[in-house]
């Protein structure tokens, strides 16, 4: 298992901690701050998925006028732990 804590940039969340197993499957995600409902949904959809697949789906998503989003920041965290 590998766990990584990422400090998001440009979003409401203050921290993202991700854990992947030896097959690069996401086993745990914790997002501190931001919109709890959206984060709960994102986490539920990502758990049990291969990190690289999730990165492909989430990378580049924006939030309003921001050039990033919590899903995009999660993708960055997953790239760092993989």
NUKOL-854005 format. One record per atom (N, C-alpha, C, O): residue number from 1; residue in three letters; chain; y, x, z. Coordinates in pm, whole numbers, plus 50000, padded with zeros to 5 digits. Each point is the difference from the previous one (the first is absolute). Last residue first. Layout:
N
 seq type mol    py    px    pz
 NUM  ALA   A     Y     X     Z
...
END
This chain:
82
 seq type mol    py    px    pz
  82  UNK   A 50721 50105 49230
  82  UNK   A 49886 50014 49909
  82  UNK   A 49977 50143 49958
  82  UNK   A 49908 50028 49923
  81  UNK   A 50466 49811 50348
  81  UNK   A 49875 50013 50077
  81  UNK   A 49880 50026 49911
  81  UNK   A 49900 50053 50047
  80  UNK   A 50538 49879 49765
  80  UNK   A 50006 50116 50089
  80  UNK   A 49869 50021 50076
  80  UNK   A 49962 50114 50027
  79  UNK   A 50098 49507 49693
  79  UNK   A 49991 50121 49917
  79  UNK   A 49997 50124 50088
  79  UNK   A 49930 50097 49970
  78  UNK   A 50144 49492 50242
  78  UNK   A 49860 50012 49954
  78  UNK   A 49980 50123 49911
  78  UNK   A 49896 50065 50007
  77  UNK   A 50542 49828 50135
  77  UNK   A 49919 50041 50115
  77  UNK   A 49855 50021 49959
  77  UNK   A 49937 50097 50042
  76  UNK   A 50354 49728 49636
  76  UNK   A 50033 50141 50026
  76  UNK   A 49918 50053 50117
  76  UNK   A 49951 50113 49996
  75  UNK   A 50012 49430 49906
  75  UNK   A 49938 50079 49894
  75  UNK   A 50025 50148 50022
  75  UNK   A 49910 50082 49981
  74  UNK   A 50314 49621 50298
  74  UNK   A 49858 50007 50036
  74  UNK   A 49924 50081 49896
  74  UNK   A 49913 50080 50036
  73  UNK   A 50531 49826 49870
  73  UNK   A 49991 50102 50104
  73  UNK   A 49857 50015 50051
  73  UNK   A 49956 50111 50032
  72  UNK   A 50132 49548 49660
  72  UNK   A 50019 50128 49934
  72  UNK   A 49988 50115 50101
  72  UNK   A 49940 50103 49970
  71  UNK   A 50053 49455 50200
  71  UNK   A 49878 50031 49925
  71  UNK   A 50008 50136 49929
  71  UNK   A 49902 50075 49998
  70  UNK   A 50489 49781 50227
  70  UNK   A 49893 50037 50093
  70  UNK   A 49868 50023 49928
  70  UNK   A 49929 50095 50034
  69  UNK   A 50488 49997 49669
  69  UNK   A 49962 49885 50082
  69  UNK   A 49895 50048 50101
  69  UNK   A 49954 50114 49991
  68  UNK   A 50464 50076 49622
  68  UNK   A 49867 50010 50060
  68  UNK   A 49973 49872 50079
  68  UNK   A 50082 49909 50002
  67  UNK   A 50333 50174 49789
  67  UNK   A 49915 50066 49901
  67  UNK   A 49858 50019 50050
  67  UNK   A 49917 50059 49932
  66  UNK   A 50459 49537 50189
  66  UNK   A 49948 50131 50042
  66  UNK   A 49909 50057 49893
  66  UNK   A 49937 49925 49924
  65  UNK   A 50269 49634 50077
  65  UNK   A 50073 50105 49928
  65  UNK   A 49954 50140 50039
  65  UNK   A 50045 50099 49943
  64  UNK   A 49609 49533 50157
  64  UNK   A 50139 49966 49971
  64  UNK   A 50065 50109 49917
  64  UNK   A 49946 50041 49897
  63  UNK   A 49637 50135 50216
  63  UNK   A 50037 49890 50089
  63  UNK   A 50148 49970 49977
  63  UNK   A 50087 50077 50042
  62  UNK   A 49469 50169 49658
  62  UNK   A 50132 50008 50064
  62  UNK   A 50024 49878 50087
  62  UNK   A 49928 49900 49991
  61  UNK   A 49631 50408 49787
  61  UNK   A 50053 49868 50036
  61  UNK   A 50133 50019 50072
  61  UNK   A 50013 50087 50086
  60  UNK   A 49698 50282 49774
  60  UNK   A 50109 49958 49913
  60  UNK   A 50056 49861 50028
  60  UNK   A 50099 49961 49939
  59  UNK   A 49404 50156 50214
  59  UNK   A 50100 50100 49967
  59  UNK   A 50105 49943 49904
  59  UNK   A 49967 49940 49898
  58  UNK   A 49626 49825 50248
  58  UNK   A 50122 49986 50082
  58  UNK   A 50113 50093 49961
  58  UNK   A 50117 49970 50024
  57  UNK   A 49435 50014 49759
  57  UNK   A 50053 49863 50003
  57  UNK   A 50136 49990 50070
  57  UNK   A 50082 49917 49961
  56  UNK   A 49677 50499 50016
  56  UNK   A 50031 49957 49864
  56  UNK   A 50066 49863 49998
  56  UNK   A 50090 49975 49921
  55  UNK   A 49743 50190 50490
  55  UNK   A 50119 50074 49957
  55  UNK   A 50043 49953 49862
  55  UNK   A 50119 49975 49979
  54  UNK   A 49476 49860 50183
  54  UNK   A 50114 49936 50066
  54  UNK   A 50130 50070 49960
  54  UNK   A 50100 49933 49974
  53  UNK   A 49502 50258 49877
  53  UNK   A 50018 49870 49934
  53  UNK   A 50122 49929 50058
  53  UNK   A 50080 49942 49926
  52  UNK   A 49781 50462 50273
  52  UNK   A 50061 50024 49869
  52  UNK   A 50025 49871 49923
  52  UNK   A 50097 49990 49925
  51  UNK   A 49675 49997 50502
  51  UNK   A 50142 50034 50011
  51  UNK   A 50066 50016 49863
  51  UNK   A 50111 49951 49979
  50  UNK   A 49472 49721 50111
  50  UNK   A 50017 50143 49974
  50  UNK   A 50149 50031 49994
  50  UNK   A 50076 49929 49932
  49  UNK   A 49755 49656 50369
  49  UNK   A 50021 50039 49861
  49  UNK   A 50011 50152 49988
  49  UNK   A 50033 50068 50096
  48  UNK   A 49929 49676 50320
  48  UNK   A 49873 50000 49928
  48  UNK   A 50011 50041 49855
  48  UNK   A 49899 50010 49930
  47  UNK   A 50540 49806 50285
  47  UNK   A 49887 50051 50078
  47  UNK   A 49870 49986 49922
  47  UNK   A 49973 49897 49939
  46  UNK   A 50451 49928 49893
  46  UNK   A 49970 50142 49977
  46  UNK   A 49877 50051 50074
  46  UNK   A 49932 50090 49951
  45  UNK   A 50259 49456 50086
  45  UNK   A 49956 50023 49861
  45  UNK   A 49954 50143 49975
  45  UNK   A 49918 50024 49912
  44  UNK   A 50263 49853 50513
  44  UNK   A 49875 49925 49978
  44  UNK   A 49946 50023 49859
  44  UNK   A 49878 50009 49981
  43  UNK   A 50545 50176 50127
  43  UNK   A 49892 50068 50070
  43  UNK   A 49867 49931 49973
  43  UNK   A 49901 50066 49969
  42  UNK   A 50488 49728 49868
  42  UNK   A 49971 50124 49926
  42  UNK   A 49881 50072 50062
  42  UNK   A 49910 50046 49929
  41  UNK   A 50248 49576 50300
  41  UNK   A 49937 49964 49873
  41  UNK   A 49962 50122 49919
  41  UNK   A 49889 50007 49946
  40  UNK   A 50355 50053 50452
  40  UNK   A 49865 49951 50032
  40  UNK   A 49924 49964 49873
  40  UNK   A 49881 50029 49989
  39  UNK   A 50572 50095 49970
  39  UNK   A 49915 50114 50031
  39  UNK   A 49857 49956 50031
  39  UNK   A 49904 50064 49957
  38  UNK   A 50422 49603 49974
  38  UNK   A 49969 50071 49875
  38  UNK   A 49907 50117 50025
  38  UNK   A 49906 50023 49924
  37  UNK   A 50245 49746 50457
  37  UNK   A 49917 49914 49915
  37  UNK   A 49961 50068 49871
  37  UNK   A 49883 49997 49962
  36  UNK   A 50419 50223 50341
  36  UNK   A 49863 49992 50051
  36  UNK   A 49908 49917 49909
  36  UNK   A 49886 50039 49975
  35  UNK   A 50563 50250 49913
  35  UNK   A 49958 49860 49999
  35  UNK   A 49851 49987 50035
  35  UNK   A 49915 50032 49918
  34  UNK   A 50370 50398 50264
  34  UNK   A 49999 49926 49874
  34  UNK   A 49949 49858 50018
  34  UNK   A 50000 49948 50112
  33  UNK   A 49827 50455 50216
  33  UNK   A 50128 49946 49956
  33  UNK   A 49987 49926 49867
  33  UNK   A 49893 49997 49939
  32  UNK   A 49720 50319 50130
  32  UNK   A 50092 49974 50111
  32  UNK   A 50134 49953 49946
  32  UNK   A 50060 50065 49914
  31  UNK   A 49398 49948 49921
  31  UNK   A 50137 50013 49954
  31  UNK   A 50091 49957 50114
  31  UNK   A 49990 49888 50050
  30  UNK   A 49467 50279 49847
  30  UNK   A 50093 49944 50097
  30  UNK   A 50141 50027 49947
  30  UNK   A 50036 50113 49969
  29  UNK   A 49406 49891 49864
  29  UNK   A 50142 50015 49966
  29  UNK   A 50080 49938 50113
  29  UNK   A 49970 49890 50045
  28  UNK   A 49479 50273 49814
  28  UNK   A 50100 49949 50094
  28  UNK   A 50139 50029 49945
  28  UNK   A 50024 50104 49939
  27  UNK   A 49577 49989 49810
  27  UNK   A 49935 49936 50115
  27  UNK   A 50100 49944 50101
  27  UNK   A 49965 49914 50080
  26  UNK   A 49967 50251 49364
  26  UNK   A 50097 49973 50106
  26  UNK   A 49931 49924 50113
  26  UNK   A 49944 49892 49979
  25  UNK   A 49824 50467 49679
  25  UNK   A 50015 49856 50021
  25  UNK   A 50094 49979 50118
  25  UNK   A 49986 50065 50104
  24  UNK   A 49824 50357 49702
  24  UNK   A 50138 49963 49968
  24  UNK   A 50022 49848 50004
  24  UNK   A 50086 49947 49930
  23  UNK   A 49518 50308 50208
  23  UNK   A 49994 49953 49861
  23  UNK   A 50137 49956 49948
  23  UNK   A 50011 49945 49891
  22  UNK   A 49923 50205 50562
  22  UNK   A 49961 50112 49913
  22  UNK   A 49986 49961 49853
  22  UNK   A 50001 50086 49913
  21  UNK   A 50328 49609 50378
  21  UNK   A 49874 50064 50033
  21  UNK   A 49968 50109 49898
  21  UNK   A 50082 50031 49913
  20  UNK   A 50416 49787 50268
  20  UNK   A 49901 49985 49893
  20  UNK   A 49873 50073 50042
  20  UNK   A 50004 50099 50074
  19  UNK   A 50498 49696 50143
  19  UNK   A 49876 50072 50021
  19  UNK   A 49907 49969 49883
  19  UNK   A 49983 49885 49962
  18  UNK   A 50588 50089 50187
  18  UNK   A 49885 49960 49919
  18  UNK   A 49879 50087 50035
  18  UNK   A 50013 50118 50031
  17  UNK   A 50523 49721 50137
  17  UNK   A 49884 50083 50031
  17  UNK   A 49880 49945 49924
  17  UNK   A 49968 49882 50011
  16  UNK   A 50606 50091 49995
  16  UNK   A 49877 49950 49940
  16  UNK   A 49890 50099 50035
  16  UNK   A 50009 50119 49970
  15  UNK   A 50541 49732 50188
  15  UNK   A 49884 50088 50001
  15  UNK   A 49880 49934 49936
  15  UNK   A 49980 49879 50015
  14  UNK   A 50458 49917 50013
  14  UNK   A 50034 50130 50060
  14  UNK   A 49884 50099 49999
  14  UNK   A 50021 50119 50021
  13  UNK   A 50178 49422 49669
  13  UNK   A 49895 50052 50087
  13  UNK   A 50034 50143 50043
  13  UNK   A 50064 50075 49927
  12  UNK   A 50217 49694 49761
  12  UNK   A 50015 49955 50138
  12  UNK   A 49894 50056 50094
  12  UNK   A 50027 50022 50118
  11  UNK   A 50132 50256 49438
  11  UNK   A 49946 49867 50028
  11  UNK   A 50018 49966 50148
  11  UNK   A 50042 50085 50078
  10  UNK   A 50058 50352 49696
  10  UNK   A 50066 49895 49924
  10  UNK   A 49948 49859 50019
  10  UNK   A 50030 49912 49919
   9  UNK   A 49645 50481 50215
   9  UNK   A 50139 50022 49962
   9  UNK   A 50053 49878 49925
   9  UNK   A 49933 49949 49910
   8  UNK   A 49631 50184 50468
   8  UNK   A 50054 49937 49879
   8  UNK   A 50148 50030 49980
   8  UNK   A 50074 50022 50096
   7  UNK   A 49529 50257 50151
   7  UNK   A 50130 49943 50034
   7  UNK   A 50062 49944 49873
   7  UNK   A 50046 50075 49915
   6  UNK   A 49415 50015 50246
   6  UNK   A 50105 50021 49901
   6  UNK   A 50128 49935 50048
   6  UNK   A 49997 49889 50054
   5  UNK   A 49479 50293 50117
   5  UNK   A 50116 49918 50034
   5  UNK   A 50116 50043 49911
   5  UNK   A 50034 50118 49990
   4  UNK   A 49390 49905 49994
   4  UNK   A 50129 50060 49968
   4  UNK   A 50110 49903 50040
   4  UNK   A 49990 49880 49976
   3  UNK   A 49432 50243 50058
   3  UNK   A 50112 49913 50038
   3  UNK   A 50130 50074 49973
   3  UNK   A 50012 50120 50027
   2  UNK   A 49422 49893 49837
   2  UNK   A 50130 50067 49999
   2  UNK   A 50107 49897 50034
   2  UNK   A 50002 49890 49944
   1  UNK   A 49419 50184 50100
   1  UNK   A 50119 49915 50000
   1  UNK   A 50124 50089 50000
   1  UNK   A 50006 50102 50068
END
